[in-house]
């Protein structure tokens, strides 16, 4: 009898989780899908990373159609390079 009671309790919890997920999806608060499907519409993209130490690294990121080079460190993030016009954007960034 104890096993039946525990099984019903677990089933009830899963049913509550499913109902909450269904409700959030209907309202548009949560999206469930494969990451590649969402990455196609992504505005921010990581292009390259160079680790300089355990807590320091340099990243090449793309926001919309613009590449930027940023340094990530314990104190925050510092912008190192951002092309100012189309001629600079044509030059590749080499790390």
WOSULHU-V402488 format. One record per backbone hydrogen bond with DSSP energy under -1.0 kcal/mol. NH is the residue of the N-H (numbers start at 1). CO is the residue of the C=O. If there is no record, write none. Layout:
nh->NH co->CO
nh->NH co->CO
This chain:
nh->5 co->1
nh->6 co->2
nh->7 co->3
nh->8 co->4
nh->9 co->5
nh->10 co->6
nh->11 co->7
nh->12 co->8
nh->13 co->9
nh->14 co->10
nh->15 co->11
nh->16 co->12
nh->17 co->13
nh->18 co->14
nh->19 co->15
nh->20 co->16
nh->21 co->17
nh->22 co->18
nh->23 co->19
nh->24 co->20
nh->25 co->21
nh->26 co->22
nh->27 co->23
nh->29 co->24
nh->38 co->34
nh->39 co->35
nh->40 co->36
nh->42 co->39
nh->45 co->62
nh->47 co->60
nh->48 co->60
nh->50 co->58
nh->52 co->56
nh->53 co->56
nh->57 co->72
nh->58 co->50
nh->59 co->70
nh->60 co->48
nh->61 co->68
nh->62 co->45
nh->63 co->66
nh->64 co->43
nh->66 co->63
nh->68 co->61
nh->69 co->81
nh->70 co->59
nh->71 co->78
nh->72 co->57
nh->73 co->76
nh->76 co->73
nh->78 co->71
nh->80 co->69
nh->81 co->69
nh->89 co->85
nh->90 co->86
